[in-house]
């Protein structure tokens, strides 16, 4: 597991107050819907701020956000590419 992925999971659990443990979140974990983490638009905004603070990576437009916020692994991959 990459350091970025581990830090991202910790960030998500802390900032979004998730009741899951890090071991419950995989790269394939979806962000939205009943099969995923069940996040909403406010959670996404909180995540955007957290990613900028923790990793120095900005998600500045909707098109990018729609591609990145599909799964936890997709976010980690985007962060790795932009670091």
C-alpha positions as protocol buffer text, in pm:
chain_id: "A"
residue {
  index: 1
  type: UNK
  ca { x: 0 y: 0 z: 0 }
}
residue {
  index: 2
  type: UNK
  ca { x: 136 y: 339 z: -93 }
}
residue {
  index: 3
  type: UNK
  ca { x: 201 y: 604 z: 169 }
}
residue {
  index: 4
  type: UNK
  ca { x: -37 y: 837 z: -19 }
}
residue {
  index: 5
  type: UNK
  ca { x: -319 y: 582 z: -4 }
}
residue {
  index: 6
  type: UNK
  ca { x: -264 y: 523 z: 368 }
}
residue {
  index: 7
  type: UNK
  ca { x: -262 y: 897 z: 444 }
}
residue {
  index: 8
  type: UNK
  ca { x: -570 y: 952 z: 227 }
}
residue {
  index: 9
  type: UNK
  ca { x: -766 y: 688 z: 418 }
}
residue {
  index: 10
  type: UNK
  ca { x: -667 y: 845 z: 750 }
}
residue {
  index: 11
  type: UNK
  ca { x: -763 y: 1190 z: 620 }
}
residue {
  index: 12
  type: UNK
  ca { x: -1102 y: 1067 z: 502 }
}
residue {
  index: 13
  type: UNK
  ca { x: -1181 y: 892 z: 829 }
}
residue {
  index: 14
  type: UNK
  ca { x: -1082 y: 1196 z: 1037 }
}
residue {
  index: 15
  type: UNK
  ca { x: -1227 y: 1480 z: 827 }
}
residue {
  index: 16
  type: UNK
  ca { x: -1547 y: 1304 z: 727 }
}
residue {
  index: 17
  type: UNK
  ca { x: -1597 y: 1137 z: 1065 }
}
residue {
  index: 18
  type: UNK
  ca { x: -1638 y: 796 z: 905 }
}
residue {
  index: 19
  type: UNK
  ca { x: -1719 y: 508 z: 1135 }
}
residue {
  index: 20
  type: UNK
  ca { x: -1503 y: 270 z: 930 }
}
residue {
  index: 21
  type: UNK
  ca { x: -1149 y: 169 z: 1008 }
}
residue {
  index: 22
  type: UNK
  ca { x: -866 y: 205 z: 754 }
}
residue {
  index: 23
  type: UNK
  ca { x: -880 y: -170 z: 690 }
}
residue {
  index: 24
  type: UNK
  ca { x: -1239 y: -132 z: 566 }
}
residue {
  index: 25
  type: UNK
  ca { x: -1143 y: 107 z: 286 }
}
residue {
  index: 26
  type: UNK
  ca { x: -987 y: -36 z: -30 }
}
residue {
  index: 27
  type: UNK
  ca { x: -876 y: 124 z: -354 }
}
residue {
  index: 28
  type: UNK
  ca { x: -1202 y: 6 z: -511 }
}
residue {
  index: 29
  type: UNK
  ca { x: -1422 y: 164 z: -241 }
}
residue {
  index: 30
  type: UNK
  ca { x: -1673 y: 394 z: -410 }
}
residue {
  index: 31
  type: UNK
  ca { x: -1745 y: 735 z: -258 }
}
residue {
  index: 32
  type: UNK
  ca { x: -2115 y: 766 z: -333 }
}
residue {
  index: 33
  type: UNK
  ca { x: -2424 y: 551 z: -304 }
}
residue {
  index: 34
  type: UNK
  ca { x: -2528 y: 260 z: -86 }
}
residue {
  index: 35
  type: UNK
  ca { x: -2243 y: 40 z: -213 }
}
residue {
  index: 36
  type: UNK
  ca { x: -1986 y: 304 z: -122 }
}
residue {
  index: 37
  type: UNK
  ca { x: -1911 y: 544 z: 160 }
}
residue {
  index: 38
  type: UNK
  ca { x: -2238 y: 734 z: 107 }
}
residue {
  index: 39
  type: UNK
  ca { x: -2071 y: 1073 z: 74 }
}
residue {
  index: 40
  type: UNK
  ca { x: -2257 y: 1387 z: -31 }
}
residue {
  index: 41
  type: UNK
  ca { x: -2152 y: 1719 z: -186 }
}
residue {
  index: 42
  type: UNK
  ca { x: -2056 y: 1872 z: 152 }
}
residue {
  index: 43
  type: UNK
  ca { x: -1830 y: 1574 z: 219 }
}
residue {
  index: 44
  type: UNK
  ca { x: -1664 y: 1626 z: -119 }
}
residue {
  index: 45
  type: UNK
  ca { x: -1594 y: 1991 z: -39 }
}
residue {
  index: 46
  type: UNK
  ca { x: -1442 y: 1887 z: 294 }
}
residue {
  index: 47
  type: UNK
  ca { x: -1231 y: 1631 z: 113 }
}
residue {
  index: 48
  type: UNK
  ca { x: -1110 y: 1886 z: -144 }
}
residue {
  index: 49
  type: UNK
  ca { x: -995 y: 2116 z: 138 }
}
residue {
  index: 50
  type: UNK
  ca { x: -829 y: 1828 z: 323 }
}
residue {
  index: 51
  type: UNK
  ca { x: -644 y: 1707 z: 13 }
}
residue {
  index: 52
  type: UNK
  ca { x: -511 y: 2056 z: -53 }
}
residue {
  index: 53
  type: UNK
  ca { x: -392 y: 2093 z: 308 }
}
residue {
  index: 54
  type: UNK
  ca { x: -243 y: 1745 z: 344 }
}
residue {
  index: 55
  type: UNK
  ca { x: -95 y: 1688 z: -2 }
}
residue {
  index: 56
  type: UNK
  ca { x: -76 y: 2035 z: -162 }
}
residue {
  index: 57
  type: UNK
  ca { x: -288 y: 1913 z: -454 }
}
residue {
  index: 58
  type: UNK
  ca { x: -583 y: 2118 z: -580 }
}
residue {
  index: 59
  type: UNK
  ca { x: -891 y: 1997 z: -762 }
}
residue {
  index: 60
  type: UNK
  ca { x: -1008 y: 2315 z: -927 }
}
residue {
  index: 61
  type: UNK
  ca { x: -1279 y: 2223 z: -1175 }
}
residue {
  index: 62
  type: UNK
  ca { x: -1588 y: 2010 z: -1188 }
}
residue {
  index: 63
  type: UNK
  ca { x: -1468 y: 1796 z: -1480 }
}
residue {
  index: 64
  type: UNK
  ca { x: -1157 y: 1689 z: -1287 }
}
residue {
  index: 65
  type: UNK
  ca { x: -1359 y: 1628 z: -971 }
}
residue {
  index: 66
  type: UNK
  ca { x: -1604 y: 1403 z: -1158 }
}
residue {
  index: 67
  type: UNK
  ca { x: -1313 y: 1189 z: -1282 }
}
residue {
  index: 68
  type: UNK
  ca { x: -1125 y: 1182 z: -952 }
}
residue {
  index: 69
  type: UNK
  ca { x: -1407 y: 1130 z: -702 }
}
residue {
  index: 70
  type: UNK
  ca { x: -1514 y: 789 z: -827 }
}
residue {
  index: 71
  type: UNK
  ca { x: -1319 y: 571 z: -584 }
}
residue {
  index: 72
  type: UNK
  ca { x: -1062 y: 605 z: -310 }
}
residue {
  index: 73
  type: UNK
  ca { x: -799 y: 455 z: -539 }
}
residue {
  index: 74
  type: UNK
  ca { x: -874 y: 711 z: -811 }
}
residue {
  index: 75
  type: UNK
  ca { x: -818 y: 994 z: -564 }
}
residue {
  index: 76
  type: UNK
  ca { x: -487 y: 843 z: -445 }
}
residue {
  index: 77
  type: UNK
  ca { x: -374 y: 798 z: -807 }
}
residue {
  index: 78
  type: UNK
  ca { x: -460 y: 1161 z: -889 }
}
residue {
  index: 79
  type: UNK
  ca { x: -265 y: 1284 z: -585 }
}
residue {
  index: 80
  type: UNK
  ca { x: 37 y: 1075 z: -684 }
}
residue {
  index: 81
  type: UNK
  ca { x: 29 y: 1217 z: -1039 }
}
residue {
  index: 82
  type: UNK
  ca { x: 8 y: 1578 z: -918 }
}
residue {
  index: 83
  type: UNK
  ca { x: 263 y: 1565 z: -635 }
}
